[in-house]
Amino acid sequence: MLERILMPTHSREVRLASRPKGEPTLDNFAFATVEVPDPRPGEVLVRNVCMSVDPYMRGRMNDSKSYVPPFQIGHPLEGGAVGRVVASQDKRLPVGTYVQSFLGWREAFVAPAANLQIVDVGVAPPSAYLGILGITGLTAWAGLFRIANLKRDETVFVSGGAGAVGSAVCQLARLHGCRVLASASSEEKVAYLRDVLKVEYAFNYREGNPLDQLKTGAPNGIDVYFDNTGGPQLEAALYALRTHGRVALCGGISGYNTPVPGPRNLMLAIGKRLRLEGFIVSDFLKDLPAFLAEAVPALRSGKLIHRETVVHGIDAAPAALLDLLHSGASNIGKMIVHLAD
Ligand SMILES: NC(=O)c1ccc[n+]([C@@H]2O[C@H](COP(=O)([O-])OP(=O)(O)OC[C@H]3O[C@@H](n4cnc5c(N)ncnc54)[C@H](OP(=O)(O)O)[C@@H]3O)[C@@H](O)[C@H]2O)c1
């Protein structure tokens, strides 16, 4: 029998209207309202309460081959979301259950219950599963411990330090007994890194030369660079890395709109025996339980914090994505679109 509470009959969704050349604009997005059917046996109807805004979505706006297929023009943008089951035809997901999905930037949808993951909102608010307890946190963890093999007492530098992944990197590395240097684009973000996340050295990468900052913050060099940006900060990190240093290549956001040339000093990797390794978090989903076993108690005890920047309503989602893709972005922590309580 269909179990239901206040069921939406229509849902607004964000679609790709056209492919950007260089910097995207709001014209590259379109909105549409679609009917939401009743769920059939084995299905549930979910009303999303929050959606994730992720820089990698920029790459999917291009028509190019990558590790994930491009968004299709006229179709909804795929994106992470957490929502609440409001009608159910599956005993595993009764009405009221909170679930995580990857089924598009939309207000509501019907899907097979088997395609959705339950999230425990008794542990943390729904949006935390898009941030510190979700892909964001796992990305930081995998990059530090599976790719860079971070060891206690080492010195790690992370660019994009005040963003979602970056602020998780700062916290996880500090909890591991490491010394952390982090960069961001404004005094407010630097103060957040220094005063709230308690990193040992935070700097504004837009003021002066990042290498001078790294020399000041780590006169003996760094062991690990967690790269969120590529560009000039990757180049500076290659100079600052010690022999046998490691680089976790997580993202290259400085080149997402307009590609930037690779580091001019890559040859340093030979003499210093550096290891640079790219990674994609989806290869580490099997590690999510191990990560959560560490992260949930740390969040509960206050050793980890989840900070987010929230915009309201689905209409605000495209502008939030465009914002993230700029140096000087407004977000501290995870960028979230709030849709419903
Ligand atoms: N490999 C993976 O599986 C994986 C998974 C998730 C995320 N990522 C990558 O990780 C990085 C961080 O993602 P996130 O979700 O945590 O986003 P985020 O850091 O919360 O937001 C992006 C940040 O990038 C910075 N930025 C934008 N343009 C820049 C530029 N030209 N130069 C330097 N910094 C710039 C902005 O911070 P400032 O204003 O402080 O510069 C902005 O806040 C991205 O590169 C993303 O693609 C990779």
The ligand as an SDF file (V2000), in Angstrom:
LIG
                    3D

 48 52  0  0  0  0  0  0  0  0999 V2000
   39.5220   14.0900   -6.9320 N   0  0  0  0  0  0  0  0  0  0  0  0
   38.2850   13.9850   -6.4390 C   0  0  0  0  0  0  0  0  0  0  0  0
   37.6810   12.9170   -6.3860 O   0  0  0  0  0  0  0  0  0  0  0  0
   37.6220   15.2340   -5.9410 C   0  0  0  0  0  0  0  0  0  0  0  0
   36.4490   15.1740   -5.1590 C   0  0  0  0  0  0  0  0  0  0  0  0
   35.8820   16.3650   -4.6710 C   0  0  0  0  0  0  0  0  0  0  0  0
   36.4880   17.5750   -4.9900 C   0  0  0  0  0  0  0  0  0  0  0  0
   37.6090   17.5780   -5.7760 N   0  0  0  0  0  0  0  0  0  0  0  0
   38.3060   18.8270   -6.0860 C   0  0  0  0  0  0  0  0  0  0  0  0
   38.7140   19.3950   -4.8750 O   0  0  0  0  0  0  0  0  0  0  0  0
   38.7630   20.8200   -4.9990 C   0  0  0  0  0  0  0  0  0  0  0  0
   37.9310   21.4390   -3.8900 C   0  0  0  0  0  0  0  0  0  0  0  0
   36.5680   21.0500   -4.0840 O   0  0  0  0  0  0  0  0  0  0  0  0
   35.4570   21.4980   -3.0370 P   0  0  0  0  0  0  0  0  0  0  0  0
   34.2220   20.7820   -3.3700 O   0  0  0  0  0  0  0  0  0  0  0  0
   36.0340   21.4160   -1.6900 O   0  0  0  0  0  0  0  0  0  0  0  0
   35.2450   23.0280   -3.4250 O   0  0  0  0  0  0  0  0  0  0  0  0
   35.5480   24.2710   -2.4940 P   0  0  0  0  0  0  0  0  0  0  0  0
   36.9940   24.2530   -2.1390 O   0  0  0  0  0  0  0  0  0  0  0  0
   34.5800   24.3280   -1.4030 O   0  0  0  0  0  0  0  0  0  0  0  0
   35.2570   25.4640   -3.4910 O   0  0  0  0  0  0  0  0  0  0  0  0
   36.1500   25.7630   -4.5120 C   0  0  0  0  0  0  0  0  0  0  0  0
   37.2030   26.7850   -4.0040 C   0  0  0  0  0  0  0  0  0  0  0  0
   38.2130   26.8810   -4.9910 O   0  0  0  0  0  0  0  0  0  0  0  0
   38.8580   28.1180   -4.8440 C   0  0  0  0  0  0  0  0  0  0  0  0
   39.1730   28.6330   -6.1700 N   0  0  0  0  0  0  0  0  0  0  0  0
   38.3030   28.9310   -7.1640 C   0  0  0  0  0  0  0  0  0  0  0  0
   38.9770   29.3960   -8.2390 N   0  0  0  0  0  0  0  0  0  0  0  0
   40.3040   29.3960   -7.9030 C   0  0  0  0  0  0  0  0  0  0  0  0
   41.5070   29.7760   -8.5800 C   0  0  0  0  0  0  0  0  0  0  0  0
   41.4700   30.2540   -9.8290 N   0  0  0  0  0  0  0  0  0  0  0  0
   42.6740   29.6490   -7.9180 N   0  0  0  0  0  0  0  0  0  0  0  0
   42.7040   29.1720   -6.6630 C   0  0  0  0  0  0  0  0  0  0  0  0
   41.6050   28.7990   -5.9600 N   0  0  0  0  0  0  0  0  0  0  0  0
   40.4280   28.9080   -6.5820 C   0  0  0  0  0  0  0  0  0  0  0  0
   37.8960   29.0490   -4.0820 C   0  0  0  0  0  0  0  0  0  0  0  0
   38.4910   29.3340   -2.8310 O   0  0  0  0  0  0  0  0  0  0  0  0
   39.2910   30.7320   -2.6440 P   0  0  0  0  0  0  0  0  0  0  0  0
   38.2890   31.8000   -2.8740 O   0  0  0  0  0  0  0  0  0  0  0  0
   39.7970   30.6790   -1.2460 O   0  0  0  0  0  0  0  0  0  0  0  0
   40.3720   30.7210   -3.6720 O   0  0  0  0  0  0  0  0  0  0  0  0
   36.6490   28.1870   -3.8590 C   0  0  0  0  0  0  0  0  0  0  0  0
   36.0810   28.3850   -2.5860 O   0  0  0  0  0  0  0  0  0  0  0  0
   38.2630   21.1280   -6.4080 C   0  0  0  0  0  0  0  0  0  0  0  0
   39.3650   21.2640   -7.2600 O   0  0  0  0  0  0  0  0  0  0  0  0
   37.4550   19.8950   -6.7630 C   0  0  0  0  0  0  0  0  0  0  0  0
   37.3470   19.7010   -8.1450 O   0  0  0  0  0  0  0  0  0  0  0  0
   38.1770   16.4420   -6.2450 C   0  0  0  0  0  0  0  0  0  0  0  0
  1  2  1  0
  2  3  2  0
  2  4  1  0
  4  5  1  0
  4 48  2  0
  5  6  2  0
  6  7  1  0
  7  8  2  0
  8  9  1  0
  8 48  1  0
  9 10  1  0
  9 46  1  0
 10 11  1  0
 11 12  1  0
 11 44  1  0
 12 13  1  0
 13 14  1  0
 14 15  2  0
 14 16  1  0
 14 17  1  0
 17 18  1  0
 18 19  2  0
 18 20  1  0
 18 21  1  0
 21 22  1  0
 22 23  1  0
 23 24  1  0
 23 42  1  0
 24 25  1  0
 25 26  1  0
 25 36  1  0
 26 27  1  0
 26 35  1  0
 27 28  2  0
 28 29  1  0
 29 30  1  0
 29 35  2  0
 30 31  1  0
 30 32  2  0
 32 33  1  0
 33 34  2  0
 34 35  1  0
 36 37  1  0
 36 42  1  0
 37 38  1  0
 38 39  2  0
 38 40  1  0
 38 41  1  0
 42 43  1  0
 44 45  1  0
 44 46  1  0
 46 47  1  0
M  CHG  2   8   1  16  -1
M  END
$$$$
